[in-house]
């Protein structure tokens, strides 16, 4: 007769089957589940097992546990969703052959989560690995993305110029100037990091601070150009996870738009980015209000793109769902 602790026993222990290291992995998975959400996985009352589909820790967070972690339940849920859920579920799989082959393999995947690397528990795919790479290299990726957007902006400018230069010459000129101002700002940032010119190595935060100082001392920029650069910087700060700083910069971008009486999609874009920053700081009501304001701006733009409208509606839905 096998002896085991009922609350942590693996399915094969309960059924009297052969016990291997897979049972150890299962018990470690039970401990991980409890550490992540503050309670043991919910069991089937009829046989005290987890059933065919292991539960996800992010779905069973106790409010008291979230408070101990100095998080809201929604905030902790977002942190657990994804790789941690998947790793825990694989350790708790009812089929011993589907679990990690050893405690070492289990520990290796947990280290992968901590280091932002792909985990073995997830099906391998180009999109998944690319997403992990971008999260590990946020600063480089954000600069590359900004440059890519600038290139797209110039591409749009060329297309519009060729197709409807007479009708949209003023709007195209504004977008060209906005794109050029953003490109100039990024160029100045790269000059700061140039080892042949810089006095010393600058961190990413220092480069942004220096860049913002140059921006604020530049009296030649129009309100539209200043708004474009501030919005781009706010987006970079969000990618880096500095949401409070991003909120301040994006609020400045919105204020520049209001004082300069700017409208259109560029103003709506600044409002949307500020709404995202407020959402990530869990100011859901403020995020909702900004998203609604962005939607109202787009309603007044005859040729507003469906992509812009969809982005704002998506942010509005997120803000409402977490209230």
Backbone as numpy.savetxt, mean C-alpha at the origin, in Angstrom:
# Nx Ny Nz CAx CAy CAz Cx Cy Cz
-2.19 -46.08 23.22 -3.04 -44.88 23.22 -2.16 -43.63 23.22
-2.46 -42.69 22.32 -1.65 -41.48 22.22 -2.10 -40.44 23.24
-1.13 -39.73 23.79 -1.40 -38.63 24.71 -1.14 -37.32 23.98
-2.06 -36.37 24.14 -1.87 -35.08 23.49 -2.67 -34.01 24.21
-2.29 -32.75 23.96 -3.04 -31.61 24.50 -4.20 -31.32 23.56
-5.45 -31.47 24.02 -6.61 -31.38 23.11 -6.65 -30.12 22.26
-6.36 -28.97 22.86 -6.51 -27.72 22.11 -5.45 -27.54 21.03
-4.34 -28.29 21.09 -3.27 -28.12 20.13 -2.99 -29.39 19.32
-3.80 -30.40 19.49 -3.57 -31.67 18.80 -3.85 -31.55 17.31
-3.02 -32.21 16.51 -3.21 -32.23 15.06 -4.31 -33.23 14.70
-4.89 -33.13 13.51 -5.93 -34.10 13.11 -5.45 -35.54 13.16
-4.20 -35.81 12.78 -3.72 -37.19 12.79 -3.54 -37.71 14.21
-3.24 -36.83 15.16 -3.17 -37.27 16.55 -4.54 -37.67 17.06
-5.54 -36.89 16.70 -6.90 -37.19 17.14 -7.42 -38.49 16.53
-7.04 -38.75 15.29 -7.56 -39.95 14.61 -6.71 -41.19 14.88
-5.57 -41.03 15.59 -4.73 -42.18 15.89 -3.80 -42.57 14.76
-3.65 -41.71 13.75 -2.75 -42.02 12.64 -1.30 -41.78 13.05
-0.39 -42.06 12.13 1.03 -41.88 12.38 1.35 -40.41 12.64
2.10 -40.16 13.69 2.49 -38.80 14.04 3.91 -38.55 13.55
4.10 -37.46 12.79 5.41 -37.09 12.25 5.72 -35.65 12.63
6.78 -35.11 12.04 7.12 -33.70 12.30 6.02 -32.77 11.81
5.15 -33.27 10.93 4.02 -32.44 10.47 3.12 -32.07 11.63
3.02 -32.92 12.65 2.23 -32.58 13.83 2.87 -31.45 14.61
4.21 -31.45 14.68 4.91 -30.34 15.34 4.63 -29.03 14.62
4.64 -29.07 13.27 4.36 -27.87 12.48 2.94 -27.38 12.76
1.98 -28.31 12.86 0.60 -27.95 13.15 0.50 -27.22 14.49
1.18 -27.75 15.51 1.12 -27.14 16.83 1.79 -25.77 16.84
2.87 -25.62 16.09 3.49 -24.30 15.94 2.55 -23.33 15.24
1.80 -23.85 14.26 0.82 -23.02 13.57 -0.27 -22.55 14.51
-0.68 -23.43 15.44 -1.69 -23.03 16.44 -1.16 -21.90 17.32
0.11 -22.01 17.72 0.72 -20.96 18.54 0.82 -19.65 17.77
1.22 -19.73 16.49 1.32 -18.53 15.67 -0.04 -17.86 15.53
-1.09 -18.65 15.28 -2.44 -18.11 15.14 -2.81 -17.32 16.40
-2.54 -17.91 17.58 -2.89 -17.24 18.83 -2.07 -15.97 19.04
-0.81 -15.99 18.65 0.03 -14.80 18.78 -0.45 -13.68 17.86
-0.95 -14.03 16.69 -1.34 -13.02 15.71 -2.68 -12.36 16.04
-3.63 -13.14 16.56 -4.98 -12.55 16.73 -5.50 -12.63 18.16
-4.74 -13.26 19.10 -5.14 -13.24 20.50 -6.02 -14.37 20.95
-6.32 -15.32 20.08 -7.14 -16.46 20.47 -6.81 -17.66 19.60
-7.21 -18.86 20.07 -6.99 -20.06 19.27 -7.96 -20.09 18.09
-7.62 -20.82 17.04 -8.54 -20.91 15.89 -9.88 -21.50 16.31
-10.97 -21.00 15.75 -12.29 -21.57 16.08 -12.38 -23.02 15.59
-12.87 -23.90 16.45 -12.93 -25.33 16.12 -14.37 -25.76 15.93
-14.55 -26.84 15.18 -15.87 -27.46 14.98 -16.31 -28.05 16.32
-17.48 -27.63 16.81 -17.94 -28.08 18.12 -18.20 -29.58 18.18
-18.44 -30.20 17.03 -18.77 -31.63 17.04 -17.55 -32.51 17.26
-16.40 -32.11 16.71 -15.20 -32.95 16.85 -13.96 -32.17 17.28
-14.14 -30.86 17.59 -13.04 -30.01 18.07 -11.88 -29.93 17.09
-12.16 -29.99 15.77 -11.12 -29.83 14.75 -11.37 -28.54 13.99
-10.40 -28.16 13.15 -10.52 -26.89 12.42 -11.31 -27.03 11.14
-11.64 -28.23 10.72 -12.37 -28.42 9.48 -11.46 -28.47 8.28
-12.02 -28.58 7.07 -11.20 -28.75 5.86 -10.45 -27.50 5.43
-10.94 -26.32 5.82 -10.30 -25.07 5.41 -9.81 -24.31 6.64
-8.50 -24.27 6.86 -7.97 -23.56 8.04 -8.41 -22.10 8.05
-8.77 -21.56 9.22 -9.19 -20.15 9.29 -8.00 -19.21 9.11
-8.32 -17.96 8.78 -7.30 -16.93 8.62 -7.22 -16.11 9.91
-6.03 -15.89 10.43 -5.91 -15.08 11.65 -6.53 -13.69 11.51
-6.43 -13.08 10.34 -6.95 -11.72 10.16 -8.46 -11.63 10.33
-9.16 -12.78 10.26 -10.62 -12.78 10.42 -11.06 -12.98 11.86
-10.11 -13.19 12.78 -10.49 -13.56 14.15 -9.72 -12.75 15.20
-9.48 -11.48 14.93 -8.71 -10.63 15.85 -9.60 -10.18 17.01
-9.14 -10.41 18.24 -9.86 -9.93 19.40 -9.59 -8.44 19.60
-10.60 -7.65 19.95 -10.39 -6.21 20.17 -9.31 -5.94 21.22
-9.32 -6.73 22.32 -8.32 -6.52 23.37 -6.91 -6.79 22.85
-6.78 -7.77 21.96 -5.46 -8.07 21.39 -4.99 -6.91 20.50
-5.90 -6.34 19.73 -5.53 -5.20 18.88 -5.07 -4.02 19.74
-5.75 -3.81 20.86 -5.35 -2.71 21.75 -3.96 -2.96 22.34
-3.68 -4.22 22.69 -2.35 -4.54 23.22 -1.27 -4.29 22.17
-1.63 -4.47 20.92 -0.68 -4.21 19.82 -0.66 -2.74 19.41
-1.46 -1.91 20.13 -1.56 -0.48 19.83 -2.02 -0.26 18.39
-3.02 -1.05 18.01 -3.60 -0.97 16.67 -5.11 -1.01 16.80
-5.82 -0.50 15.79 -7.24 -0.78 15.67 -7.39 -2.18 15.06
-8.58 -2.75 15.17 -8.79 -4.08 14.56 -8.61 -4.00 13.05
-9.12 -2.91 12.45 -8.98 -2.76 11.00 -7.52 -2.63 10.60
-6.75 -1.86 11.39 -5.33 -1.70 11.07 -4.56 -3.00 11.21
-4.82 -3.76 12.28 -4.13 -5.03 12.47 -4.56 -6.04 11.41
-5.83 -5.98 11.02 -6.31 -6.89 9.96 -5.55 -6.65 8.66
-5.33 -5.38 8.32 -4.59 -5.09 7.09 -3.16 -5.61 7.17
-2.54 -5.56 8.36 -1.16 -6.03 8.50 -1.06 -7.55 8.40
-2.11 -8.26 8.82 -2.06 -9.73 8.80 -2.50 -10.31 7.46
-3.34 -9.59 6.74 -3.83 -10.11 5.47 -2.68 -10.38 4.52
-2.84 -11.41 3.73 -1.82 -11.71 2.73 -0.91 -12.83 3.19
0.40 -12.55 3.24 1.38 -13.60 3.48 1.23 -14.26 4.84
1.01 -13.48 5.91 0.89 -14.08 7.23 -0.32 -15.01 7.32
-1.43 -14.62 6.74 -2.60 -15.50 6.68 -2.25 -16.80 5.97
-1.60 -16.69 4.83 -1.29 -17.87 4.01 -0.30 -18.79 4.72
0.73 -18.22 5.34 1.72 -19.04 6.05 1.05 -19.81 7.19
0.21 -19.11 7.96 -0.47 -19.76 9.08 -1.42 -20.86 8.59
-2.13 -20.61 7.51 -3.05 -21.60 6.97 -2.32 -22.85 6.48
-1.15 -22.66 5.89 -0.41 -23.84 5.44 0.06 -24.67 6.62
0.50 -24.03 7.69 0.93 -24.78 8.88 -0.23 -25.54 9.51
-1.46 -25.03 9.36 -2.64 -25.64 9.98 -3.43 -26.52 9.02
-2.89 -26.84 7.87 -3.64 -27.63 6.89 -3.98 -29.00 7.46
-5.22 -29.48 7.27 -5.60 -30.79 7.83 -4.81 -31.96 7.24
-4.32 -31.80 6.01 -3.52 -32.86 5.38 -2.05 -32.65 5.73
-1.42 -33.58 6.47 -0.02 -33.40 6.87 0.91 -33.18 5.68
0.57 -33.76 4.51 1.43 -33.61 3.34 1.39 -32.21 2.76
0.36 -31.43 3.13 0.21 -30.08 2.60 0.83 -29.03 3.52
1.31 -29.44 4.69 1.94 -28.50 5.60 3.41 -28.31 5.23
4.10 -27.45 5.98 5.54 -27.32 5.80 6.22 -28.64 6.15
7.28 -28.95 5.44 7.94 -30.25 5.63 8.67 -30.33 6.96
8.97 -29.19 7.58 9.68 -29.17 8.85 9.46 -27.84 9.55
9.83 -27.81 10.83 9.75 -26.55 11.57 10.70 -25.52 10.99
11.85 -25.98 10.45 12.82 -25.06 9.85 12.23 -24.38 8.61
11.52 -25.16 7.79 10.89 -24.58 6.59 9.82 -23.57 6.99
9.09 -23.86 8.05 8.07 -22.94 8.57 8.75 -21.65 9.03
9.84 -21.78 9.80 10.55 -20.60 10.29 11.13 -19.79 9.14
11.61 -20.47 8.11 12.18 -19.78 6.95 11.14 -18.90 6.27
9.90 -19.40 6.15 8.85 -18.61 5.51 8.46 -17.41 6.38
8.49 -17.58 7.70 8.20 -16.44 8.58 9.28 -15.37 8.44
10.52 -15.79 8.30 11.60 -14.82 8.07 11.42 -14.12 6.72
10.92 -14.86 5.72 10.65 -14.24 4.42 9.61 -13.14 4.55
8.58 -13.38 5.39 7.56 -12.36 5.62 8.19 -11.12 6.24
9.02 -11.33 7.28 9.64 -10.20 7.97 10.57 -9.41 7.06
11.21 -10.10 6.12 12.17 -9.44 5.23 11.56 -8.97 3.92
10.24 -9.14 3.78 9.58 -8.69 2.56 9.87 -9.55 1.35
10.26 -10.82 1.56 10.58 -11.73 0.46 9.38 -12.61 0.13
9.32 -13.19 -1.08 8.22 -14.11 -1.41 8.23 -15.31 -0.47
7.04 -15.78 -0.10 6.92 -16.94 0.78 6.60 -18.18 -0.05
7.06 -19.33 0.45 6.86 -20.59 -0.27 5.40 -21.04 -0.24
4.65 -20.55 0.75 3.26 -20.98 0.89 2.37 -20.43 -0.22
2.82 -19.39 -0.88 2.02 -18.80 -1.96 2.42 -19.39 -3.30
1.45 -19.57 -4.22 1.80 -19.97 -5.59 2.71 -18.94 -6.22
3.77 -19.39 -6.85 4.74 -18.47 -7.45 4.14 -17.84 -8.70
4.35 -16.54 -8.85 3.89 -15.84 -10.06 4.75 -14.60 -10.24
4.83 -14.13 -11.47 5.61 -12.94 -11.78 5.05 -11.73 -11.05
3.71 -11.60 -11.02 3.09 -10.46 -10.36 3.38 -10.42 -8.87
3.33 -11.60 -8.22 3.58 -11.67 -6.79 5.02 -11.30 -6.48
5.97 -11.87 -7.22 7.38 -11.57 -6.98 7.70 -10.10 -7.28
7.07 -9.58 -8.34 7.30 -8.17 -8.67 6.78 -7.26 -7.56
5.61 -7.61 -7.00 5.06 -6.82 -5.91 5.97 -6.83 -4.69
6.55 -7.98 -4.38 7.48 -8.07 -3.25 8.73 -7.23 -3.50
9.23 -7.28 -4.73 10.42 -6.50 -5.06 10.15 -5.01 -4.90
8.99 -4.57 -5.37 8.67 -3.14 -5.29 8.53 -2.70 -3.84
7.95 -3.55 -2.98 7.81 -3.16 -1.58 9.15 -3.13 -0.86
10.10 -3.98 -1.29 11.43 -3.95 -0.67 12.25 -2.76 -1.15
11.94 -2.25 -2.33 12.72 -1.15 -2.93 11.80 0.03 -3.22
11.09 0.48 -2.18 10.04 1.48 -2.38 10.57 2.79 -2.93
11.72 3.26 -2.40 12.23 4.55 -2.83 12.63 4.54 -4.29
13.41 3.53 -4.69 13.83 3.44 -6.09 12.62 3.26 -7.00
11.70 2.40 -6.56 10.52 2.14 -7.38 9.64 3.37 -7.53
9.53 4.15 -6.44 8.67 5.34 -6.51 9.26 6.39 -7.44
10.59 6.54 -7.42 11.22 7.48 -8.35 11.05 7.01 -9.79
11.24 5.70 -9.99 11.06 5.16 -11.34 9.62 5.34 -11.80
8.67 5.11 -10.88 7.26 5.28 -11.24 6.96 6.74 -11.57
7.55 7.66 -10.78 7.33 9.07 -11.06 7.85 9.46 -12.43
9.05 8.96 -12.75 9.62 9.25 -14.07 8.78 8.63 -15.17
8.27 7.43 -14.89 7.41 6.77 -15.87 6.15 7.59 -16.12
5.56 8.11 -15.03 4.36 8.92 -15.18 4.64 10.21 -15.96
5.83 10.77 -15.71 6.21 11.96 -16.48 6.29 11.63 -17.96
6.90 10.46 -18.26 7.01 10.04 -19.67 5.62 9.83 -20.27
4.73 9.22 -19.49 3.36 9.02 -19.96 2.70 10.37 -20.20
2.98 11.32 -19.27 2.39 12.65 -19.44 2.81 13.31 -20.73
4.10 13.18 -21.06 4.57 13.75 -22.32 3.97 13.01 -23.51
3.77 11.71 -23.35 3.14 10.94 -24.44 1.71 11.40 -24.68
0.98 11.62 -23.57 -0.39 12.13 -23.69 -0.38 13.51 -24.32
0.57 14.32 -23.90 0.68 15.67 -24.46 0.87 15.62 -25.98
1.77 14.74 -26.44 2.03 14.64 -27.88 0.80 14.17 -28.64
0.10 13.20 -28.03 -1.10 12.66 -28.69 -2.18 13.72 -28.81
-2.41 14.43 -27.70 -3.44 15.48 -27.72 -3.08 16.59 -28.70
-1.79 16.92 -28.75 -1.35 17.98 -29.66 -1.63 17.59 -31.11
-1.37 16.33 -31.43 -1.56 15.87 -32.80 -3.03 15.78 -33.18
-3.89 15.43 -32.21 -5.29 15.16 -32.56 -6.21 16.36 -32.41
-5.95 17.22 -31.40 -6.91 18.32 -31.19 -6.22 19.57 -30.67
-5.17 19.99 -31.35 -4.38 21.13 -30.87 -5.20 22.42 -30.86
-6.10 22.56 -31.79 -6.88 23.80 -31.86 -7.85 23.89 -30.69
-8.49 22.75 -30.34 -9.53 22.76 -29.31 -8.95 22.79 -27.91
-7.81 22.13 -27.70 -7.31 21.93 -26.35 -5.92 22.53 -26.13
-5.59 23.53 -26.87 -4.22 24.06 -26.79 -3.90 24.57 -25.39
-4.82 25.24 -24.73 -4.55 25.79 -23.42 -4.37 24.67 -22.39
-5.27 23.68 -22.40 -5.17 22.57 -21.46 -3.90 21.77 -21.67
-3.53 21.55 -22.94 -2.31 20.81 -23.24 -1.09 21.57 -22.74
-1.09 22.89 -22.91 0.03 23.70 -22.45 0.19 23.61 -20.94
-0.93 23.62 -20.22 -0.87 23.52 -18.76 -0.30 22.16 -18.35
-0.80 21.09 -18.98 -0.31 19.75 -18.62 1.17 19.59 -18.98
1.59 20.21 -20.10 2.99 20.15 -20.47 3.85 20.83 -19.41
3.39 22.01 -18.95 4.15 22.73 -17.94 4.20 21.96 -16.61
3.08 21.31 -16.26 3.04 20.51 -15.03 4.03 19.34 -15.13
4.01 18.66 -16.26 4.92 17.53 -16.46 6.37 17.99 -16.44
6.64 19.15 -17.08 8.02 19.65 -17.12 8.49 20.05 -15.72
7.60 20.67 -14.93 7.97 21.06 -13.57 8.31 19.83 -12.72
7.51 18.77 -12.87 7.78 17.53 -12.13 9.09 16.91 -12.57
9.35 16.92 -13.88 10.60 16.35 -14.40 11.80 17.15 -13.88
11.68 18.48 -13.86 12.78 19.32 -13.36 13.05 19.04 -11.88
11.97 18.87 -11.12 12.13 18.59 -9.69 12.88 17.27 -9.48
12.48 16.23 -10.23 13.15 14.93 -10.11 14.61 15.02 -10.55
14.86 15.80 -11.59 16.24 15.97 -12.05 17.09 16.60 -10.96
16.55 17.61 -10.28 17.28 18.26 -9.19 17.55 17.28 -8.05
16.59 16.37 -7.79 16.80 15.37 -6.74 17.96 14.45 -7.10
17.99 14.03 -8.37 19.07 13.14 -8.80 20.42 13.85 -8.73
20.44 15.15 -8.97 21.70 15.89 -8.86 22.22 15.87 -7.42
21.29 15.91 -6.45 21.71 15.84 -5.06 22.41 14.53 -4.75
21.95 13.44 -5.40 22.52 12.13 -5.13 23.72 11.81 -6.01
24.07 12.71 -6.94 25.19 12.45 -7.84 26.50 12.47 -7.05
27.21 11.35 -6.97 28.44 11.31 -6.16 29.53 12.24 -6.66
29.47 12.67 -7.93 30.50 13.57 -8.47 30.23 15.03 -8.09
28.98 15.30 -7.59 28.63 16.68 -7.24 28.30 16.85 -5.76
27.74 15.81 -5.16 27.26 15.95 -3.78 28.41 16.03 -2.78
28.16 16.80 -1.71 29.16 16.92 -0.66 29.25 15.62 0.14
28.14 14.92 0.25 28.10 13.66 0.99 26.90 12.85 0.48
26.74 11.62 1.00 25.59 10.81 0.63 24.35 11.31 1.35
23.28 11.48 0.62 22.02 11.93 1.21 21.06 10.75 1.32
20.31 10.70 2.44 19.26 9.70 2.57 18.06 10.13 1.72
17.13 9.20 1.52 15.94 9.52 0.73 15.16 10.66 1.38
15.03 10.63 2.71 14.29 11.68 3.41 14.97 13.03 3.24
16.30 13.05 3.34 17.04 14.30 3.19 16.90 14.85 1.77
16.92 13.96 0.79 16.75 14.41 -0.60 15.39 15.07 -0.80
14.34 14.48 -0.22 13.02 15.07 -0.35 12.95 16.42 0.37
13.56 16.50 1.56 13.55 17.77 2.29 14.25 18.87 1.49
15.40 18.54 0.91 16.14 19.52 0.11 15.33 19.92 -1.12
14.69 18.91 -1.73 13.90 19.19 -2.92 12.72 20.11 -2.61
12.05 19.87 -1.49 10.92 20.71 -1.10 11.38 22.13 -0.78
12.55 22.24 -0.17 13.10 23.57 0.11 13.34 24.34 -1.19
13.91 23.66 -2.19 14.13 24.31 -3.49 12.80 24.70 -4.13
11.81 23.83 -4.00 10.49 24.11 -4.58 9.88 25.37 -3.97
9.95 25.48 -2.65 9.31 26.61 -1.97 10.06 27.91 -2.21
11.33 27.80 -2.56 12.10 29.01 -2.85 12.03 29.42 -4.32
11.32 28.65 -5.11 11.20 28.94 -6.54 9.92 29.74 -6.79
10.08 31.03 -7.03 8.91 31.90 -7.22 8.41 31.90 -8.66
9.10 31.19 -9.54 8.73 31.22 -10.95 7.67 30.18 -11.30
7.41 29.25 -10.42 6.43 28.20 -10.73 5.01 28.74 -10.61
4.15 28.29 -11.50 2.73 28.64 -11.41 2.06 27.75 -10.35
0.83 28.09 -9.99 0.09 27.28 -9.02 -0.10 25.86 -9.53
-0.37 25.72 -10.82 -0.57 24.40 -11.41 0.70 23.55 -11.32
1.85 24.17 -11.64 3.12 23.45 -11.59 3.49 23.08 -10.15
3.24 24.00 -9.23 3.56 23.73 -7.82 2.67 22.59 -7.30
1.41 22.62 -7.68 0.49 21.56 -7.28 0.95 20.20 -7.80
1.40 20.15 -9.04 1.85 18.88 -9.64 3.02 18.28 -8.88
4.00 19.12 -8.52 5.20 18.62 -7.82 4.83 18.18 -6.41
4.04 18.97 -5.70 3.65 18.61 -4.34 2.85 17.31 -4.31
1.97 17.13 -5.29 1.19 15.90 -5.36 2.09 14.70 -5.63
3.07 14.87 -6.50 4.02 13.78 -6.79 4.83 13.42 -5.54
5.29 14.42 -4.80 6.06 14.18 -3.59 5.19 13.48 -2.54
3.95 13.93 -2.41 3.03 13.27 -1.47 2.84 11.80 -1.81
2.74 11.50 -3.11 2.61 10.10 -3.52 3.84 9.28 -3.17
5.03 9.86 -3.36 6.28 9.16 -3.02 6.33 8.89 -1.51
5.95 9.88 -0.69 5.97 9.69 0.76 5.00 8.60 1.20
3.88 8.48 0.51 2.94 7.41 0.85 3.53 6.05 0.52
4.20 5.96 -0.61 4.85 4.69 -0.97 5.89 4.31 0.08
6.60 5.31 0.63 7.62 5.05 1.64 7.01 4.79 3.01
5.68 4.95 3.16 5.03 4.68 4.43 4.99 5.84 5.39
5.44 7.02 4.96 5.42 8.21 5.82 4.10 8.95 5.59
3.02 8.40 6.11 1.68 8.90 5.78 1.37 10.25 6.42
1.90 10.50 7.62 1.64 11.80 8.26 2.31 12.92 7.46
3.55 12.70 7.06 4.23 13.72 6.25 3.54 13.88 4.90
3.13 12.75 4.32 2.42 12.81 3.04 1.15 13.64 3.16
0.43 13.46 4.29 -0.81 14.23 4.47 -0.52 15.73 4.49
0.56 16.14 5.18 0.89 17.56 5.24 1.23 18.12 3.86
2.02 17.38 3.09 2.42 17.84 1.76 1.22 17.89 0.83
0.37 16.87 0.89 -0.81 16.83 0.01 -1.83 17.89 0.40
-1.93 18.18 1.69 -2.82 19.27 2.11 -2.32 20.60 1.56
-1.00 20.75 1.49 -0.41 21.94 0.89 -0.73 22.01 -0.61
-0.68 20.82 -1.29 -1.01 20.78 -2.72 -2.46 21.19 -2.96
-3.36 20.71 -2.10 -4.78 21.07 -2.22 -4.98 22.56 -1.97
-4.28 23.11 -0.97 -4.41 24.53 -0.66 -3.89 25.39 -1.81
-2.79 24.97 -2.43 -2.26 25.68 -3.60 -3.30 25.70 -4.71
-3.98 24.57 -4.92 -5.01 24.50 -5.96 -6.16 25.45 -5.66
-6.57 25.49 -4.39 -7.70 26.34 -4.02 -7.35 27.83 -4.15
-6.17 28.19 -3.67 -5.76 29.59 -3.76 -5.56 30.01 -5.20
-5.07 29.09 -6.04 -4.86 29.40 -7.45 -6.09 29.19 -8.30
-7.21 28.81 -7.65 -8.48 28.58 -8.34 -8.31 27.57 -9.47
-7.54 26.51 -9.17 -7.36 25.44 -10.16 -8.54 24.48 -10.09
-8.82 23.84 -11.19 -9.89 22.84 -11.22 -9.45 21.64 -12.02
-10.41 20.90 -12.49 -10.11 19.78 -13.37 -9.54 18.57 -12.65
-9.02 17.65 -13.46 -8.54 16.38 -12.91 -7.31 16.55 -12.02
-6.50 17.57 -12.28 -5.31 17.76 -11.45 -5.71 18.10 -10.01
-6.71 18.92 -9.83 -7.21 19.25 -8.49 -7.84 18.02 -7.84
-8.64 17.31 -8.62 -9.26 16.08 -8.12 -8.21 15.06 -7.71
-7.10 15.00 -8.47 -6.03 14.07 -8.15 -5.39 14.39 -6.80
-5.18 15.68 -6.52 -4.62 16.08 -5.23 -5.58 15.73 -4.09
-6.87 15.97 -4.30 -7.86 15.61 -3.28 -7.87 14.10 -3.04
-7.78 13.33 -4.12 -7.78 11.87 -4.00 -6.56 11.37 -3.23
-5.37 11.91 -3.54 -4.16 11.47 -2.83 -4.25 11.84 -1.35
-4.82 13.00 -1.05 -4.99 13.39 0.35 -5.99 12.46 1.04
-7.03 12.07 0.32 -8.01 11.12 0.87 -7.34 9.78 1.19
-6.42 9.35 0.32 -5.70 8.08 0.57 -4.83 8.20 1.82
-4.16 9.34 1.97 -3.30 9.53 3.15 -4.13 9.51 4.43
-5.27 10.19 4.42 -6.14 10.19 5.61 -6.64 8.77 5.90
-6.96 8.02 4.86 -7.43 6.64 5.05 -6.35 5.79 5.70
-5.11 5.93 5.23 -4.02 5.12 5.79 -3.69 5.52 7.22
-4.08 6.74 7.60 -3.93 7.17 8.99 -5.19 6.86 9.79
-6.13 6.13 9.16 -7.37 5.67 9.77 -8.30 6.82 10.14
-8.18 7.95 9.43 -9.14 9.05 9.55 -10.19 8.85 8.46
-11.05 7.87 8.68 -11.94 7.41 7.61 -12.99 8.46 7.22
-13.49 9.21 8.20 -14.49 10.24 7.88 -13.86 11.35 7.02
-12.63 11.74 7.37 -11.95 12.76 6.58 -11.67 12.25 5.17
-11.29 10.97 5.08 -11.04 10.37 3.76 -12.31 10.38 2.91
-13.45 10.05 3.55 -14.73 10.05 2.82 -15.05 11.45 2.30
-14.89 12.47 3.16 -15.22 13.84 2.77 -14.36 14.30 1.59
-13.07 13.98 1.62 -12.18 14.39 0.53 -12.50 13.65 -0.75
-12.84 12.37 -0.65 -13.21 11.60 -1.84 -14.49 12.17 -2.47
-15.44 12.55 -1.63 -16.69 13.15 -2.16 -16.39 14.50 -2.83
-15.47 15.25 -2.25 -15.10 16.53 -2.85 -14.43 16.32 -4.21
-13.56 15.30 -4.29 -12.90 14.98 -5.56 -13.92 14.55 -6.60
-14.92 13.78 -6.17 -15.97 13.33 -7.09 -16.78 14.52 -7.60
-17.06 15.48 -6.73 -17.80 16.68 -7.14 -17.00 17.49 -8.16
-15.68 17.56 -7.96 -14.82 18.27 -8.92 -14.90 17.59 -10.28
-14.80 16.25 -10.29 -14.85 15.52 -11.56 -16.21 15.66 -12.24
-17.27 15.78 -11.45 -18.61 15.96 -12.04 -18.68 17.26 -12.84
-17.82 18.23 -12.50 -17.81 19.49 -13.22 -16.83 19.53 -14.38
-16.17 18.39 -14.64 -15.21 18.31 -15.75 -15.86 17.52 -16.89
-16.19 18.17 -18.02 -16.91 17.47 -19.10 -16.17 16.25 -19.63
-14.85 16.32 -19.73 -14.09 15.23 -20.33 -13.30 14.43 -19.30
-13.81 14.36 -18.06 -13.11 13.59 -17.02 -13.03 12.12 -17.43
-11.85 11.52 -17.23 -11.66 10.13 -17.66 -12.37 9.18 -16.71
-12.75 8.03 -17.25 -13.41 7.00 -16.44 -12.44 6.45 -15.40
-11.16 6.44 -15.71 -10.16 5.94 -14.75 -10.11 6.83 -13.52
-10.11 8.15 -13.73 -10.08 9.08 -12.60 -11.31 8.92 -11.73
-12.46 8.80 -12.37 -13.72 8.65 -11.61 -13.73 7.32 -10.84
-13.25 6.25 -11.48 -13.23 4.94 -10.82 -12.30 4.94 -9.61
-11.16 5.63 -9.72 -10.21 5.71 -8.60 -10.84 6.41 -7.40
-11.56 7.51 -7.67 -12.20 8.25 -6.59 -13.31 7.42 -5.95
-14.13 6.75 -6.78 -15.22 5.92 -6.24 -14.68 4.76 -5.41
-13.55 4.21 -5.84 -12.94 3.12 -5.07 -12.49 3.60 -3.70
-11.87 4.79 -3.64 -11.43 5.35 -2.36 -12.62 5.66 -1.46
-13.68 6.16 -2.06 -14.89 6.47 -1.30 -15.46 5.20 -0.68
-15.49 4.13 -1.46 -16.01 2.85 -0.97 -15.16 2.32 0.19
-13.83 2.44 0.08 -12.94 2.00 1.16 -13.19 2.78 2.44
-13.32 4.10 2.30 -13.54 4.94 3.48 -14.86 4.60 4.17
-15.89 4.38 3.38 -17.22 4.05 3.94 -17.22 2.68 4.59
-16.50 1.71 4.01 -16.52 0.34 4.54 -15.85 0.22 5.89
-14.95 1.14 6.24 -14.23 1.04 7.50 -14.80 1.95 8.59
-15.95 2.54 8.32 -16.57 3.40 9.34 -17.65 2.62 10.08
